[in-house]
Amino acid sequence: MGTAPTTTPSAAGIATAARPAPEQLKRTRRWLMVAGVLSLLGGIVAIALPNIASVATTIFVGWLLVFISALHTVDALSAREDRKRMALRLLLAVLTFAAGLYLLVAPLEGTFTLTVMLVIWFVAIGVIRIAIGVADWGAAGAGWLVLGGVLSLVLGLLIAEQLPESAVWALGLLVGIDMLFSGVQLIDFSRGLRT
């Protein structure tokens, strides 16, 4: 009578599977560093040229909406049995496509529209963050949440006060700041993988 082959993994096999290979870790670290440096440089360029970055962001969002409208169309056509669902999905696809086309055809006007939406978003999340922070006062991080809410609210009001002039630079500046911080985070993370 033969013995069945063992299916218990060896301790060496578990240790190898749990830790990535040094080459893979080095490659990952290198790609994170490259992404971080590119994001950092992109952020600096966007902050230095916020007008161009604002229009580029508008065009990017326009193409994104056109792509999403295609996905909505495919989703609508997959629901042919349910006419009501199909009609609503097609309406969603048409509206999304129209919004994307508007941003692509008239990016300067689209930049203004996106800036107004950004102002509404900053004011809304500012108020909500303040309300949540005050409601959770005493919990860990509540003070930071209120501070973040106040900063969002003030930023939204400052951009709104400068409309329509702020539409030229606000999107590009905010995208640049986000890219700058993302780049620093990626570089820091890749450096942390070294240890």
C-alpha positions as CSV (number, residue, x, y, z in Angstrom):
1,M,0.0,0.0,0.0
2,G,1.6,3.3,-1.1
3,T,1.4,6.5,0.8
4,A,-0.4,9.4,-0.7
5,P,1.8,12.4,-1.7
6,T,1.9,15.1,0.8
7,T,0.1,18.3,0.0
8,T,1.5,20.3,2.9
9,P,3.7,23.1,1.6
10,S,7.1,23.3,3.0
11,A,8.1,26.2,5.3
12,A,10.6,27.4,2.6
13,G,7.9,27.5,0.0
14,I,5.6,29.5,2.2
15,A,8.4,32.0,3.0
16,T,9.2,32.4,-0.7
17,A,5.5,32.9,-1.6
18,A,4.9,35.5,1.1
19,R,7.8,37.7,0.1
20,P,8.2,39.1,-3.4
21,A,11.4,38.2,-5.2
22,P,14.1,40.9,-4.9
23,E,14.0,41.4,-8.7
24,Q,10.3,42.0,-8.7
25,L,10.6,44.3,-5.7
26,K,13.3,46.3,-7.4
27,R,11.3,46.5,-10.6
28,T,8.2,47.7,-8.7
29,R,10.2,50.3,-6.8
30,R,11.7,51.5,-10.1
31,W,8.2,51.9,-11.7
32,L,6.8,53.7,-8.7
33,M,9.8,56.1,-8.7
34,V,9.3,56.8,-12.4
35,A,5.5,57.4,-11.9
36,G,6.3,59.6,-9.0
37,V,8.8,61.7,-10.8
38,L,6.5,62.0,-13.9
39,S,3.6,63.0,-11.6
40,L,5.8,65.5,-9.8
41,L,7.0,67.1,-13.1
42,G,3.5,67.1,-14.5
43,G,2.3,68.9,-11.3
44,I,5.0,71.5,-11.6
45,V,4.1,72.1,-15.3
46,A,0.4,72.3,-14.4
47,I,1.0,74.8,-11.6
48,A,3.3,76.9,-13.8
49,L,0.8,76.8,-16.8
50,P,-2.6,76.5,-15.2
51,N,-4.4,77.9,-18.2
52,I,-3.2,75.1,-20.5
53,A,-3.7,72.5,-17.7
54,S,-7.3,73.6,-17.2
55,V,-8.1,73.2,-20.9
56,A,-6.2,69.9,-21.1
57,T,-8.2,68.6,-18.0
58,T,-11.5,69.7,-19.7
59,I,-10.6,67.8,-22.9
60,F,-9.6,64.8,-20.9
61,V,-12.9,64.8,-19.0
62,G,-14.7,65.2,-22.4
63,W,-13.1,62.1,-23.8
64,L,-13.8,60.2,-20.6
65,L,-17.5,61.1,-20.9
66,V,-17.6,60.0,-24.5
67,F,-16.1,56.7,-23.6
68,I,-18.5,56.2,-20.7
69,S,-21.4,57.0,-23.0
70,A,-20.3,54.1,-25.2
71,L,-20.3,51.8,-22.2
72,H,-23.8,53.0,-21.3
73,T,-25.0,52.3,-24.8
74,V,-23.6,48.7,-24.7
75,D,-25.3,48.3,-21.3
76,A,-28.6,49.6,-22.7
77,L,-28.5,47.3,-25.7
78,S,-27.9,44.3,-23.5
79,A,-31.2,44.9,-21.8
80,R,-33.5,44.5,-24.9
81,E,-36.0,42.4,-23.0
82,D,-36.8,45.3,-20.6
83,R,-37.8,48.2,-22.8
84,K,-38.1,50.7,-20.0
85,R,-34.6,49.9,-18.6
86,M,-33.2,50.0,-22.1
87,A,-34.8,53.4,-22.8
88,L,-33.5,54.9,-19.6
89,R,-30.0,53.5,-20.2
90,L,-30.0,54.9,-23.7
91,L,-31.1,58.3,-22.4
92,L,-28.2,58.2,-19.9
93,A,-25.8,57.3,-22.7
94,V,-27.1,60.2,-24.9
95,L,-26.8,62.8,-22.0
96,T,-23.3,61.6,-21.1
97,F,-22.2,61.8,-24.8
98,A,-23.7,65.3,-25.1
99,A,-21.8,66.5,-22.0
100,G,-18.6,64.9,-23.3
101,L,-19.1,66.4,-26.8
102,Y,-19.8,69.8,-25.3
103,L,-16.5,69.7,-23.4
104,L,-14.6,68.6,-26.5
105,V,-16.2,71.1,-28.9
106,A,-16.0,74.1,-26.6
107,P,-13.3,73.4,-24.0
108,L,-13.0,77.0,-22.8
109,E,-16.7,77.2,-22.0
110,G,-16.4,73.6,-20.7
111,T,-13.6,74.8,-18.4
112,F,-16.0,77.4,-16.9
113,T,-18.7,74.8,-16.4
114,L,-16.3,72.4,-14.7
115,T,-15.0,75.2,-12.5
116,V,-18.6,76.0,-11.4
117,M,-19.2,72.3,-10.7
118,L,-15.9,72.3,-8.8
119,V,-17.0,75.3,-6.7
120,I,-20.3,73.6,-5.8
121,W,-18.4,70.4,-4.9
122,F,-15.8,72.1,-2.7
123,V,-18.6,74.1,-0.9
124,A,-20.7,71.0,-0.5
125,I,-18.0,68.7,0.8
126,G,-16.7,71.5,3.0
127,V,-20.0,71.9,4.7
128,I,-20.5,68.1,5.0
129,R,-17.1,67.5,6.4
130,I,-17.6,70.2,9.0
131,A,-21.0,68.8,10.0
132,I,-19.5,65.2,10.3
133,G,-16.5,66.5,12.3
134,V,-18.7,68.5,14.7
135,A,-21.1,65.5,15.1
136,D,-18.2,63.1,15.8
137,W,-16.4,65.6,18.0
138,G,-14.1,63.8,20.4
139,A,-13.5,60.9,18.1
140,A,-10.1,60.4,16.6
141,G,-9.5,62.6,13.5
142,A,-12.6,64.8,14.0
143,G,-10.5,67.9,14.3
144,W,-8.7,67.2,11.1
145,L,-12.0,66.5,9.4
146,V,-13.4,69.9,10.5
147,L,-10.1,71.6,9.4
148,G,-10.3,69.9,6.0
149,G,-13.9,71.0,5.7
150,V,-13.1,74.6,6.5
151,L,-10.2,74.5,3.9
152,S,-12.5,73.0,1.2
153,L,-15.2,75.6,2.0
154,V,-12.8,78.5,1.9
155,L,-11.2,77.3,-1.3
156,G,-14.6,76.9,-3.0
157,L,-15.7,80.4,-1.9
158,L,-12.4,81.9,-3.1
159,I,-12.7,80.3,-6.5
160,A,-16.4,81.3,-6.7
161,E,-15.6,84.9,-5.8
162,Q,-13.1,85.1,-8.7
163,L,-15.5,83.6,-11.3
164,P,-15.4,83.9,-14.3
165,E,-11.7,84.7,-14.3
166,S,-10.8,81.8,-12.0
167,A,-12.2,79.4,-14.6
168,V,-9.0,80.0,-16.6
169,W,-6.6,78.8,-13.9
170,A,-8.5,77.0,-11.1
171,L,-8.8,73.5,-12.7
172,G,-5.2,73.5,-13.9
173,L,-3.9,74.7,-10.5
174,L,-5.8,72.1,-8.5
175,V,-4.9,69.3,-10.9
176,G,-1.2,70.4,-10.6
177,I,-1.3,70.5,-6.8
178,D,-2.9,67.0,-6.8
179,M,-0.3,65.7,-9.2
180,L,2.5,67.3,-7.1
181,F,1.3,65.6,-3.9
182,S,0.7,62.3,-5.7
183,G,4.3,62.4,-7.1
184,V,5.8,63.0,-3.7
185,Q,3.7,60.2,-2.2
186,L,4.8,57.7,-4.9
187,I,8.4,58.7,-4.6
188,D,8.3,58.4,-0.8
189,F,6.5,55.0,-1.1
190,S,9.1,53.7,-3.6
191,R,11.9,54.8,-1.3
192,G,10.2,53.0,1.6
193,L,10.3,49.8,-0.4
194,R,14.0,49.9,-0.3
195,T,14.1,49.0,3.4
